Amino acid sequence: AKKLGITDVPAEVVTFISHATQSRLRTVIEKVTVITQHRMESYKDDEWYEQATDVRSQLKFFEQLERLEKQRKDEQEREILLKAAKVRSRQEDPEQARLKQKAKEMQQQELAQMRQRDANLTALAAIGPRKKRKLDSPGLLTVGGEGLGMSGGSQAGLGTPSSRQYARQKITRVNLRDFIFYMEQERETSHSLLLYRALLK
């Protein structure tokens, strides 16, 4: 107002500009929210959706093949080492001695793994079965996956059958790409400097 030579700005003008700004922000947030929801929408439950490929299961299949191949090679190498360890000759070459040493190290490693497994099983048996925490017990309020204990009279209130169960609110996260897409679709911002600066980030 000072740049334009206006010295007196009534309160009604400030209120009007405030309401206009609030309305504009509400419109922007609603449109960007719709864009984000469209981006996050999953079509797997749609009756017209037909899955052509499943890359995740294919990767798991290849990982299983690699694991089996590695296991087979390890078994072959183990058999070779055990055979080399059993061979006795008067004059052992360095290669034979290396294979025997490697077989000995492999047997020691397997023995250590078996002892560690037995120790873990013994410790788990000594601890006993783990008890699951009851989230619906009195005095425990679940907020965002974490239990918060309540004290005093609030425990009795939460333990009653008429206690409220707080459902987890769905959060829509808007990223910069969604906002850029919104500005590209709007006529007022499709050629703006703000869009250009957002594209440079």
PAVEXTI-946218 format. One record per atom (N, C-alpha, C): residue number from 1; residue in one letter; chain; atom name; x, y, z. Coordinates in steps of 0.1 Angstrom, whole numbers, always signed. Atoms other than C-alpha are relative to their C-alpha. Layout:
N
NODE   seq   type   mol   atom       u       v       w
NODE   NUM      A     A     CA       X       Y       Z
...
//
This chain:
201
NODE   seq   type   mol   atom       u       v       w
NODE     1      A     A      N      +8     -12      +0
NODE     1      A     A     CA      +0      +0      +0
NODE     1      A     A      C      +9     +13      +0
NODE     2      K     A      N      -8     -12      +0
NODE     2      K     A     CA     +28     +24      +7
NODE     2      K     A      C      +7      +3     -13
NODE     3      K     A      N      -6      -2     +13
NODE     3      K     A     CA     +44     +18     -27
NODE     3      K     A      C     -10      +7      -9
NODE     4      L     A      N     +10      -6      +9
NODE     4      L     A     CA     +11     +29     -43
NODE     4      L     A      C      -5     +13      +6
NODE     5      G     A      N      +4     -13      -6
NODE     5      G     A     CA      +7     +59     -20
NODE     5      G     A      C     -12      -1      +8
NODE     6      I     A      N     +11      +1      -9
NODE     6      I     A     CA     -20     +45      +2
NODE     6      I     A      C      +5      +0     +14
NODE     7      T     A      N      -4      -1     -14
NODE     7      T     A     CA     -16     +55     +38
NODE     7      T     A      C      -9      -6      +9
NODE     8      D     A      N     +10      +5      -9
NODE     8      D     A     CA     -48     +43     +53
NODE     8      D     A      C      -6     -13      -6
NODE     9      V     A      N      +6     +13      +5
NODE     9      V     A     CA     -58      +6     +49
NODE     9      V     A      C     -10      -5     +11
NODE    10      P     A      N     +10      +4      -9
NODE    10      P     A     CA     -91      -3     +66
NODE    10      P     A      C      +2     -14      +4
NODE    11      A     A      N      -1     +13      -5
NODE    11      A     A     CA     -94     -34     +87
NODE    11      A     A      C      -8     -10      -9
NODE    12      E     A      N      +8      +9      +9
NODE    12      E     A     CA    -121     -47     +63
NODE    12      E     A      C      +8      -5     -12
NODE    13      V     A      N      -9      +5     +11
NODE    13      V     A     CA     -95     -48     +35
NODE    13      V     A      C      +9     -11      +4
NODE    14      V     A      N      -9     +10      -4
NODE    14      V     A     CA     -71     -68     +55
NODE    14      V     A      C      -8     -13      +3
NODE    15      T     A      N      +8     +12      -2
NODE    15      T     A     CA     -99     -92     +65
NODE    15      T     A      C      -4      -6     -14
NODE    16      F     A      N      +4      +5     +13
NODE    16      F     A     CA    -110     -95     +28
NODE    16      F     A      C     +12      -7      -6
NODE    17      I     A      N     -12      +7      +6
NODE    17      I     A     CA     -74    -103     +17
NODE    17      I     A      C      +4     -13      +7
NODE    18      S     A      N      -3     +12      -8
NODE    18      S     A     CA     -70    -128     +45
NODE    18      S     A      C      -9     -11      -4
NODE    19      H     A      N     +10     +10      +4
NODE    19      H     A     CA    -102    -146     +35
NODE    19      H     A      C      +4      -5     -14
NODE    20      A     A      N      -3      +4     +14
NODE    20      A     A     CA     -91    -146      -2
NODE    20      A     A      C     +13      -9      +0
NODE    21      T     A      N     -12      +8      -1
NODE    21      T     A     CA     -56    -160      +8
NODE    21      T     A      C      -4     -14      +5
NODE    22      Q     A      N      +4     +13      -6
NODE    22      Q     A     CA     -72    -187     +29
NODE    22      Q     A      C      -8      -9     -10
NODE    23      S     A      N      +7      +8     +10
NODE    23      S     A     CA     -96    -197      +1
NODE    23      S     A      C      +9      -5     -11
NODE    24      R     A      N     -10      +4     +10
NODE    24      R     A     CA     -67    -198     -24
NODE    24      R     A      C      +8     -12      +5
NODE    25      L     A      N      -8     +11      -6
NODE    25      L     A     CA     -46    -220      -1
NODE    25      L     A      C      -8     -13      +1
NODE    26      R     A      N      +8     +12      -1
NODE    26      R     A     CA     -75    -243      +5
NODE    26      R     A      C      -2      -7     -14
NODE    27      T     A      N      +1      +5     +14
NODE    27      T     A     CA     -80    -247     -33
NODE    27      T     A      C     +12      -7      -4
NODE    28      V     A      N     -13      +6      +5
NODE    28      V     A     CA     -43    -254     -39
NODE    28      V     A      C      +2     -13      +8
NODE    29      I     A      N      -2     +12      -8
NODE    29      I     A     CA     -42    -280     -10
NODE    29      I     A      C      -9     -11      -5
NODE    30      E     A      N      +9     +11      +5
NODE    30      E     A     CA     -73    -298     -23
NODE    30      E     A      C      +4      -6     -13
NODE    31      K     A      N      -4      +5     +13
NODE    31      K     A     CA     -60    -300     -58
NODE    31      K     A      C     +12      -9      +1
NODE    32      V     A      N     -13      +8      -1
NODE    32      V     A     CA     -25    -312     -48
NODE    32      V     A      C      -3     -13      +7
NODE    33      T     A      N      +3     +12      -7
NODE    33      T     A     CA     -41    -337     -24
NODE    33      T     A      C      -6     -10     -10
NODE    34      V     A      N      +6      +9     +10
NODE    34      V     A     CA     -62    -352     -53
NODE    34      V     A      C     +11      -6      -9
NODE    35      I     A      N     -11      +5      +8
NODE    35      I     A     CA     -30    -354     -74
NODE    35      I     A      C      +8     -11      +7
NODE    36      T     A      N      -7      +9      -8
NODE    36      T     A     CA     -12    -372     -46
NODE    36      T     A      C      -7     -13      +2
NODE    37      Q     A      N      +8     +12      -1
NODE    37      Q     A     CA     -40    -396     -41
NODE    37      Q     A      C      -1      -8     -13
NODE    38      H     A      N      +0      +7     +13
NODE    38      H     A     CA     -41    -405     -78
NODE    38      H     A      C     +14      -7      -2
NODE    39      R     A      N     -14      +6      +2
NODE    39      R     A     CA      -3    -411     -77
NODE    39      R     A      C      +1     -13      +9
NODE    40      M     A      N      -1     +11     -10
NODE    40      M     A     CA      -7    -434     -46
NODE    40      M     A      C     -10     -11      -2
NODE    41      E     A      N     +11      +9      +1
NODE    41      E     A     CA     -37    -452     -59
NODE    41      E     A      C      +5     -13      -6
NODE    42      S     A      N      -4     +14      +4
NODE    42      S     A     CA     -33    -490     -64
NODE    42      S     A      C     -11      -6      -8
NODE    43      Y     A      N     +10      +6      +9
NODE    43      Y     A     CA     -51    -508     -92
NODE    43      Y     A      C      -1     -15      +2
NODE    44      K     A      N      +0     +14      -1
NODE    44      K     A     CA     -44    -543     -79
NODE    44      K     A      C     -14      -6      +4
NODE    45      D     A      N     +12      +5      -4
NODE    45      D     A     CA     -78    -546     -63
NODE    45      D     A      C     -12      +3     -10
NODE    46      D     A      N     +11      -3     +10
NODE    46      D     A     CA     -97    -534     -94
NODE    46      D     A      C      -3     -12      -7
NODE    47      E     A      N      +5     +12      +7
NODE    47      E     A     CA    -118    -560    -111
NODE    47      E     A      C      +5      +0     -15
NODE    48      W     A      N      -5      -1     +14
NODE    48      W     A     CA    -105    -548    -145
NODE    48      W     A      C     +15      -1      -1
NODE    49      Y     A      N     -14      +0      +0
NODE    49      Y     A     CA     -69    -551    -134
NODE    49      Y     A      C      +5     -15      -2
NODE    50      E     A      N      -5     +14      +3
NODE    50      E     A     CA     -50    -581    -149
NODE    50      E     A      C     +16      +1      +1
NODE    51      Q     A      N     -14      +0      -2
NODE    51      Q     A     CA     -14    -587    -137
NODE    51      Q     A      C      +7      -8     -11
NODE    52      A     A      N      -7      +7     +11
NODE    52      A     A     CA      +9    -595    -166
NODE    52      A     A      C     +13      -6      +5
NODE    53      T     A      N     -12      +5      -5
NODE    53      T     A     CA     +42    -599    -148
NODE    53      T     A      C      +1      +4     +15
NODE    54      D     A      N      -3      -3     -14
NODE    54      D     A     CA     +54    -601    -112
NODE    54      D     A      C     +15      -1      +2
NODE    55      V     A      N     -14      -1      -1
NODE    55      V     A     CA     +89    -589    -110
NODE    55      V     A      C      +6      -4     +13
NODE    56      R     A      N      -5      +3     -13
NODE    56      R     A     CA     +92    -594     -73
NODE    56      R     A      C      +1     -15      +2
NODE    57      S     A      N      -1     +14      -1
NODE    57      S     A     CA     +84    -631     -75
NODE    57      S     A      C     +11      -6      -9
NODE    58      Q     A      N     -11      +5      +9
NODE    58      Q     A     CA    +108    -635    -104
NODE    58      Q     A      C     +13      +2      +6
NODE    59      L     A      N     -13      -2      -6
NODE    59      L     A     CA    +136    -619     -85
NODE    59      L     A      C      +2     -10     +12
NODE    60      K     A      N      -2     +10     -11
NODE    60      K     A     CA    +129    -642     -55
NODE    60      K     A      C      +3     -14      -6
NODE    61      F     A      N      -4     +13      +6
NODE    61      F     A     CA    +130    -672     -79
NODE    61      F     A      C     +14      +0      -4
NODE    62      F     A      N     -15      -1      +4
NODE    62      F     A     CA    +164    -661     -93
NODE    62      F     A      C      +9      -1     +12
NODE    63      E     A      N      -8      +0     -12
NODE    63      E     A     CA    +177    -655     -58
NODE    63      E     A      C      +0     -14      +6
NODE    64      Q     A      N      +1     +14      -5
NODE    64      Q     A     CA    +165    -690     -48
NODE    64      Q     A      C      +9      -9      -9
NODE    65      L     A      N      -9      +8      +9
NODE    65      L     A     CA    +183    -705     -79
NODE    65      L     A      C     +15      +3      +3
NODE    66      E     A      N     -14      -4      -4
NODE    66      E     A     CA    +215    -686     -70
NODE    66      E     A      C      +4      -7     +13
NODE    67      R     A      N      -2      +6     -13
NODE    67      R     A     CA    +212    -699     -34
NODE    67      R     A      C      +3     -15      -2
NODE    68      L     A      N      -2     +15      +2
NODE    68      L     A     CA    +208    -735     -46
NODE    68      L     A      C     +13      -3      -7
NODE    69      E     A      N     -13      +2      +7
NODE    69      E     A     CA    +237    -732     -70
NODE    69      E     A      C     +12      +2      +9
NODE    70      K     A      N     -11      -2     -10
NODE    70      K     A     CA    +259    -718     -43
NODE    70      K     A      C      +1     -11     +10
NODE    71      Q     A      N      +0     +11      -9
NODE    71      Q     A     CA    +249    -745     -20
NODE    71      Q     A      C      +6     -13      -6
NODE    72      R     A      N      -5     +12      +7
NODE    72      R     A     CA    +256    -772     -46
NODE    72      R     A      C     +16      +1      -2
NODE    73      K     A      N     -15      -2      +2
NODE    73      K     A     CA    +291    -757     -53
NODE    73      K     A      C      +7      -2     +14
NODE    74      D     A      N      -6      +1     -14
NODE    74      D     A     CA    +298    -755     -15
NODE    74      D     A      C      +1     -15      +3
NODE    75      E     A      N      +0     +14      -3
NODE    75      E     A     CA    +288    -792     -12
NODE    75      E     A      C     +11      -7      -8
NODE    76      Q     A      N     -10      +6      +8
NODE    76      Q     A     CA    +311    -802     -41
NODE    76      Q     A      C     +14      +3      +5
NODE    77      E     A      N     -13      -4      -6
NODE    77      E     A     CA    +340    -782     -26
NODE    77      E     A      C      +2      -7     +13
NODE    78      R     A      N      -1      +7     -12
NODE    78      R     A     CA    +333    -798      +7
NODE    78      R     A      C      +4     -14      -2
NODE    79      E     A      N      -4     +14      +3
NODE    79      E     A     CA    +335    -833      -7
NODE    79      E     A      C     +14      -1      -5
NODE    80      I     A      N     -14      +0      +5
NODE    80      I     A     CA    +367    -825     -26
NODE    80      I     A      C     +10      +2     +12
NODE    81      L     A      N      -9      -3     -11
NODE    81      L     A     CA    +383    -811      +6
NODE    81      L     A      C      +0     -12      +9
NODE    82      L     A      N      +0     +12      -9
NODE    82      L     A     CA    +372    -841     +27
NODE    82      L     A      C      +7     -12      -7
NODE    83      K     A      N      -8     +10      +6
NODE    83      K     A     CA    +386    -865      +1
NODE    83      K     A      C     +14      +3      +0
NODE    84      A     A      N     -14      -3      -1
NODE    84      A     A     CA    +418    -846      +0
NODE    84      A     A      C      +6      -1     +14
NODE    85      A     A      N      -5      +2     -14
NODE    85      A     A     CA    +420    -847     +38
NODE    85      A     A      C      +3     -14      +4
NODE    86      K     A      N      -1     +15      -3
NODE    86      K     A     CA    +416    -885     +38
NODE    86      K     A      C     +12      -6      -7
NODE    87      V     A      N     -11      +6      +8
NODE    87      V     A     CA    +443    -891     +12
NODE    87      V     A      C     +13      +1      +8
NODE    88      R     A      N     -13      +0      -7
NODE    88      R     A     CA    +476    -901     +28
NODE    88      R     A      C     +11      -4     -10
NODE    89      S     A      N     -11      +3      +9
NODE    89      S     A     CA    +508    -900      +8
NODE    89      S     A      C     +13      +3      +7
NODE    90      R     A      N     -13      -2      -7
NODE    90      R     A     CA    +545    -901     +18
NODE    90      R     A      C      +5     +14      -3
NODE    91      Q     A      N      -5     -13      +4
NODE    91      Q     A     CA    +554    -870      -2
NODE    91      Q     A      C     -12      +8      -4
NODE    92      E     A      N     +12      -8      +3
NODE    92      E     A     CA    +526    -845      -1
NODE    92      E     A      C      +5     +13      -7
NODE    93      D     A      N      -4     -13      +6
NODE    93      D     A     CA    +528    -816     -25
NODE    93      D     A      C      -7     +12      +7
NODE    94      P     A      N      +6     -11      -7
NODE    94      P     A     CA    +520    -781     -14
NODE    94      P     A      C     -15      +2      -2
NODE    95      E     A      N     +14      -1      +3
NODE    95      E     A     CA    +486    -782     -31
NODE    95      E     A      C      -8      -9      +9
NODE    96      Q     A      N      +7     +10      -9
NODE    96      Q     A     CA    +476    -813     -11
NODE    96      Q     A      C      +0      +5     +14
NODE    97      A     A      N      -1      -5     -13
NODE    97      A     A     CA    +488    -797     +21
NODE    97      A     A      C     -10     +12      +2
NODE    98      R     A      N     +10     -11      -1
NODE    98      R     A     CA    +467    -766     +14
NODE    98      R     A      C     -14      -4      +1
NODE    99      L     A      N     +14      +5      +0
NODE    99      L     A     CA    +436    -786      +7
NODE    99      L     A      C      -3      -6     +14
NODE   100      K     A      N      +2      +6     -14
NODE   100      K     A     CA    +441    -805     +40
NODE   100      K     A      C      -2     +11     +10
NODE   101      Q     A      N      +1     -10     -10
NODE   101      Q     A     CA    +445    -773     +59
NODE   101      Q     A      C     -14      +7      -2
NODE   102      K     A      N     +13      -6      +3
NODE   102      K     A     CA    +414    -758     +42
NODE   102      K     A      C     -11      -9      +5
NODE   103      A     A      N     +10      +9      -5
NODE   103      A     A     CA    +394    -789     +51
NODE   103      A     A      C      -1      +0     +15
NODE   104      K     A      N      +0      -1     -15
NODE   104      K     A     CA    +405    -787     +87
NODE   104      K     A      C      -7     +13      +5
NODE   105      E     A      N      +6     -13      -4
NODE   105      E     A     CA    +395    -750     +89
NODE   105      E     A      C     -16      -1      -3
NODE   106      M     A      N     +14      +2      +3
NODE   106      M     A     CA    +361    -759     +73
NODE   106      M     A      C      -7      -8     +11
NODE   107      Q     A      N      +6      +8     -10
NODE   107      Q     A     CA    +354    -786     +98
NODE   107      Q     A      C      -1      +8     +13
NODE   108      Q     A      N      +0      -8     -12
NODE   108      Q     A     CA    +364    -763    +127
NODE   108      Q     A      C     -11     +11      -1
NODE   109      Q     A      N     +11     -10      +2
NODE   109      Q     A     CA    +340    -736    +113
NODE   109      Q     A      C     -14      -6      +2
NODE   110      E     A      N     +13      +6      -1
NODE   110      E     A     CA    +311    -760    +110
NODE   110      E     A      C      -2      -4     +15
NODE   111      L     A      N      +1      +3     -14
NODE   111      L     A     CA    +318    -772    +146
NODE   111      L     A      C      -4     +12      +8
NODE   112      A     A      N      +3     -13      -7
NODE   112      A     A     CA    +318    -736    +158
NODE   112      A     A      C     -15      +4      -2
NODE   113      Q     A      N     +14      -4      +3
NODE   113      Q     A     CA    +285    -729    +140
NODE   113      Q     A      C     -10      -9      +7
NODE   114      M     A      N      +9      +9      -7
NODE   114      M     A     CA    +269    -760    +155
NODE   114      M     A      C      -1      +3     +15
NODE   115      R     A      N      +0      -3     -14
NODE   115      R     A     CA    +280    -750    +190
NODE   115      R     A      C      -7     +13      +3
NODE   116      Q     A      N      +7     -12      -2
NODE   116      Q     A     CA    +267    -715    +185
NODE   116      Q     A      C     -15      -2      -1
NODE   117      R     A      N     +15      +3      +1
NODE   117      R     A     CA    +233    -728    +173
NODE   117      R     A      C      -5      -7     +13
NODE   118      D     A      N      +5      +6     -12
NODE   118      D     A     CA    +231    -751    +203
NODE   118      D     A      C      -1     +10     +12
NODE   119      A     A      N      +0     -10     -10
NODE   119      A     A     CA    +240    -722    +226
NODE   119      A     A      C     -12      +9      -1
NODE   120      N     A      N     +11      -8      +2
NODE   120      N     A     CA    +213    -701    +211
NODE   120      N     A      C     -13      -7      +4
NODE   121      L     A      N     +12      +8      -3
NODE   121      L     A     CA    +187    -728    +214
NODE   121      L     A      C      -2      -2     +15
NODE   122      T     A      N      +0      +1     -15
NODE   122      T     A     CA    +197    -733    +251
NODE   122      T     A      C      -5     +13      +6
NODE   123      A     A      N      +4     -13      -6
NODE   123      A     A     CA    +194    -696    +258
NODE   123      A     A      C     -15      +3      -2
NODE   124      L     A      N     +14      -2      +3
NODE   124      L     A     CA    +160    -694    +241
NODE   124      L     A      C      -9      -9      +9
NODE   125      A     A      N      +7      +9      -9
NODE   125      A     A     CA    +148    -724    +261
NODE   125      A     A      C      +0      +5     +14
NODE   126      A     A      N      -1      -5     -13
NODE   126      A     A     CA    +160    -708    +293
NODE   126      A     A      C      -9     +12      +2
NODE   127      I     A      N      +8     -13      -1
NODE   127      I     A     CA    +143    -675    +286
NODE   127      I     A      C     -15      -4      +0
NODE   128      G     A      N     +14      +3      +1
NODE   128      G     A     CA    +110    -692    +277
NODE   128      G     A      C      -7      +7     -11
NODE   129      P     A      N      +7      -6     +11
NODE   129      P     A     CA     +83    -682    +253
NODE   129      P     A      C      -2     +15      +2
NODE   130      R     A      N      +2     -14      -1
NODE   130      R     A     CA     +80    -645    +246
NODE   130      R     A      C     -14      +3      +1
NODE   131      K     A      N     +14      -4      -2
NODE   131      K     A     CA     +48    -629    +258
NODE   131      K     A      C      -3     +12      -9
NODE   132      K     A      N      +4     -12      +8
NODE   132      K     A     CA     +31    -606    +233
NODE   132      K     A      C      -7     +11      +9
NODE   133      R     A      N      +6     -11      -8
NODE   133      R     A     CA     +22    -572    +247
NODE   133      R     A      C     -14      +2      -5
NODE   134      K     A      N     +14      -2      +3
NODE   134      K     A     CA     -15    -567    +249
NODE   134      K     A      C      -3     +15      -2
NODE   135      L     A      N      +2     -14      +3
NODE   135      L     A     CA     -24    -534    +232
NODE   135      L     A      C     -14      +4      +5
NODE   136      D     A      N     +13      -4      -4
NODE   136      D     A     CA     -60    -535    +243
NODE   136      D     A      C      -2      -2     +15
NODE   137      S     A      N      +2      +1     -15
NODE   137      S     A     CA     -53    -539    +280
NODE   137      S     A      C      -3     +13      +6
NODE   138      P     A      N      +3     -13      -6
NODE   138      P     A     CA     -65    -513    +304
NODE   138      P     A      C     +12      +8      +3
NODE   139      G     A      N     -11      -9      -4
NODE   139      G     A     CA     -43    -483    +309
NODE   139      G     A      C     +10      +1     -11
NODE   140      L     A      N     -10      -1     +11
NODE   140      L     A     CA     -26    -486    +275
NODE   140      L     A      C      -7      +6     -12
NODE   141      L     A      N      +6      -7     +12
NODE   141      L     A     CA     -34    -461    +247
NODE   141      L     A      C     +10      -1     -11
NODE   142      T     A      N      -9      +1     +11
NODE   142      T     A     CA     -20    -468    +213
NODE   142      T     A      C      -1     +12      -9
NODE   143      V     A      N      -1     -12      +8
NODE   143      V     A     CA      -9    -438    +194
NODE   143      V     A      C     +11      -1     -10
NODE   144      G     A      N     -10      +2     +10
NODE   144      G     A     CA      +9    -443    +161
NODE   144      G     A      C      +9     -12      +2
NODE   145      G     A      N      -8     +12      -2
NODE   145      G     A     CA     +20    -478    +170
NODE   145      G     A      C      +7      -1     +13
NODE   146      E     A      N      -7      +0     -12
NODE   146      E     A     CA     +34    -469    +204
NODE   146      E     A      C     -10      +0     +12
NODE   147      G     A      N      +8      +0     -12
NODE   147      G     A     CA     +19    -477    +238
NODE   147      G     A      C      +3     +11     +10
NODE   148      L     A      N      -3     -11     -10
NODE   148      L     A     CA     +15    -448    +262
NODE   148      L     A      C      -9      -4     +12
NODE   149      G     A      N      +7      +3     -12
NODE   149      G     A     CA      +6    -457    +298
NODE   149      G     A      C      -8     +11      +5
NODE   150      M     A      N      +9     -10      -6
NODE   150      M     A     CA     -22    -438    +315
NODE   150      M     A      C      +0      -3     +15
NODE   151      S     A      N      +0      +2     -14
NODE   151      S     A     CA     -24    -433    +352
NODE   151      S     A      C     -12      +6      +7
NODE   152      G     A      N     +11      -6      -7
NODE   152      G     A     CA     -50    -426    +378
NODE   152      G     A      C     -13      -4      -5
NODE   153      G     A      N     +13      +3      +4
NODE   153      G     A     CA     -86    -424    +369
NODE   153      G     A      C      -2      -3     -14
NODE   154      S     A      N      +1      +2     +15
NODE   154      S     A     CA     -79    -425    +332
NODE   154      S     A      C      +1     -15      -3
NODE   155      Q     A      N      -1     +14      +2
NODE   155      Q     A     CA     -71    -462    +336
NODE   155      Q     A      C     -14      -6      +1
NODE   156      A     A      N     +13      +5      -1
NODE   156      A     A     CA    -105    -470    +348
NODE   156      A     A      C      -9      +4     -12
NODE   157      G     A      N      +9      -4     +11
NODE   157      G     A     CA    -121    -450    +320
NODE   157      G     A      C      +3      -7     -12
NODE   158      L     A      N      -4      +7     +12
NODE   158      L     A     CA    -101    -467    +293
NODE   158      L     A      C      -4     -15      +1
NODE   159      G     A      N      +2     +14      -2
NODE   159      G     A     CA    -108    -502    +308
NODE   159      G     A      C     -15      -3      -2
NODE   160      T     A      N     +14      +3      +2
NODE   160      T     A     CA    -146    -498    +304
NODE   160      T     A      C      -3      -4     -14
NODE   161      P     A      N      +4      +4     +13
NODE   161      P     A     CA    -164    -514    +275
NODE   161      P     A      C      -3     +11     -10
NODE   162      S     A      N      +4     -11      +8
NODE   162      S     A     CA    -175    -480    +263
NODE   162      S     A      C     +12      +9      -4
NODE   163      S     A      N     -12      -8      +2
NODE   163      S     A     CA    -139    -468    +259
NODE   163      S     A      C      +1      +2     -15
NODE   164      R     A      N      -2      -3     +14
NODE   164      R     A     CA    -131    -451    +226
NODE   164      R     A      C     +13      -7      -6
NODE   165      Q     A      N     -11      +5      +7
NODE   165      Q     A     CA    -108    -468    +201
NODE   165      Q     A      C      +4      +9     -10
NODE   166      Y     A      N      -4     -10      +9
NODE   166      Y     A     CA     -87    -443    +183
NODE   166      Y     A      C      +6      -6     -12
NODE   167      A     A      N      -5      +6     +12
NODE   167      A     A     CA     -82    -453    +147
NODE   167      A     A      C     +11      +9      -5
NODE   168      R     A      N     -11      -7      +5
NODE   168      R     A     CA     -50    -444    +130
NODE   168      R     A      C      -4      +8     -12
NODE   169      Q     A      N      +4      -9     +11
NODE   169      Q     A     CA     -55    -414    +107
NODE   169      Q     A      C      +9      -2     -12
NODE   170      K     A      N      -8      +1     +12
NODE   170      K     A     CA     -44    -418     +71
NODE   170      K     A      C      +6     +13      -4
NODE   171      I     A      N      -8     -13      +3
NODE   171      I     A     CA     -17    -393     +62
NODE   171      I     A      C      +3      +0     -15
NODE   172      T     A      N      -4      -2     +14
NODE   172      T     A     CA     -13    -380     +26
NODE   172      T     A      C     +12      +9      +0
NODE   173      R     A      N     -12      -7      +1
NODE   173      R     A     CA     +22    -370     +19
NODE   173      R     A      C      +2      +6     -14
NODE   174      V     A      N      -2      -6     +13
NODE   174      V     A     CA     +27    -345      -9
NODE   174      V     A      C     +15      +3      -2
NODE   175      N     A      N     -14      -2      +3
NODE   175      N     A     CA     +61    -343     -25
NODE   175      N     A      C      +1     +11     -10
NODE   176      L     A      N      -2     -11      +9
NODE   176      L     A     CA     +76    -317     -48
NODE   176      L     A      C      -5      -3     -14
NODE   177      R     A      N      +5      +4     +13
NODE   177      R     A     CA     +68    -337     -79
NODE   177      R     A      C     -15      +3      -2
NODE   178      D     A      N     +14      -2      +1
NODE   178      D     A     CA     +31    -335     -71
NODE   178      D     A      C      -3     +15      -2
NODE   179      F     A      N      +2     -15      +1
NODE   179      F     A     CA     +33    -297     -66
NODE   179      F     A      C      +4      +5     -14
NODE   180      I     A      N      -4      -4     +14
NODE   180      I     A     CA     +52    -293     -99
NODE   180      I     A      C     -11      -3     -10
NODE   181      F     A      N     +11      +4      +9
NODE   181      F     A     CA     +25    -313    -117
NODE   181      F     A      C     -12      +9      +1
NODE   182      Y     A      N     +12     -10      -2
NODE   182      Y     A     CA      -2    -290    -102
NODE   182      Y     A      C      +3     +13      -7
NODE   183      M     A      N      -3     -12      +6
NODE   183      M     A     CA     +16    -259    -113
NODE   183      M     A      C      +1      +0     -15
NODE   184      E     A      N      +0      +1     +14
NODE   184      E     A     CA     +21    -272    -148
NODE   184      E     A      C     -15      -1      -6
NODE   185      Q     A      N     +14      +1      +5
NODE   185      Q     A     CA     -17    -278    -151
NODE   185      Q     A      C      -8     +13      +2
NODE   186      E     A      N      +7     -13      -3
NODE   186      E     A     CA     -28    -244    -137
NODE   186      E     A      C      +5     +11     -10
NODE   187      R     A      N      -4     -11     +10
NODE   187      R     A     CA     -29    -215    -162
NODE   187      R     A      C      +7     +11      +6
NODE   188      E     A      N      -7     -11      -7
NODE   188      E     A     CA     -17    -190    -136
NODE   188      E     A      C     +14      -3      +2
NODE   189      T     A      N     -13      +3      -4
NODE   189      T     A     CA     +14    -209    -128
NODE   189      T     A      C      +8      -8     -10
NODE   190      S     A      N      -6      +9     +10
NODE   190      S     A     CA     +22    -229    -159
NODE   190      S     A      C     +12      +7      -7
NODE   191      H     A      N     -12      -7      +5
NODE   191      H     A     CA     +47    -202    -171
NODE   191      H     A      C      +6      +9     +10
NODE   192      S     A      N      -4      -9     -10
NODE   192      S     A     CA     +56    -187    -138
NODE   192      S     A      C     +15      -3      +4
NODE   193      L     A      N     -14      +2      -4
NODE   193      L     A     CA     +91    -182    -124
NODE   193      L     A      C      +1     -10     +12
NODE   194      L     A      N      +0     +10     -10
NODE   194      L     A     CA     +82    -203     -94
NODE   194      L     A      C      +1     -14      -5
NODE   195      L     A      N      +0     +13      +6
NODE   195      L     A     CA     +76    -233    -116
NODE   195      L     A      C     +14      -3      -5
NODE   196      Y     A      N     -14      +1      +6
NODE   196      Y     A     CA    +110    -227    -133
NODE   196      Y     A      C     +10      -4     +11
NODE   197      R     A      N      -9      +2     -11
NODE   197      R     A     CA    +128    -226     -99
NODE   197      R     A      C      -3     -14      +6
NODE   198      A     A      N      +3     +14      -6
NODE   198      A     A     CA    +110    -258     -87
NODE   198      A     A      C      +5     -11      -9
NODE   199      L     A      N      -6     +10     +10
NODE   199      L     A     CA    +121    -276    -119
NODE   199      L     A      C     +15      -1      +1
NODE   200      L     A      N     -15      +0      -1
NODE   200      L     A     CA    +157    -267    -112
NODE   200      L     A      C      +4      -7     +13
NODE   201      K     A      N      -4      +6     -13
NODE   201      K     A     CA    +156    -283     -77
NODE   201      K     A      C      +2     -15      -3
//
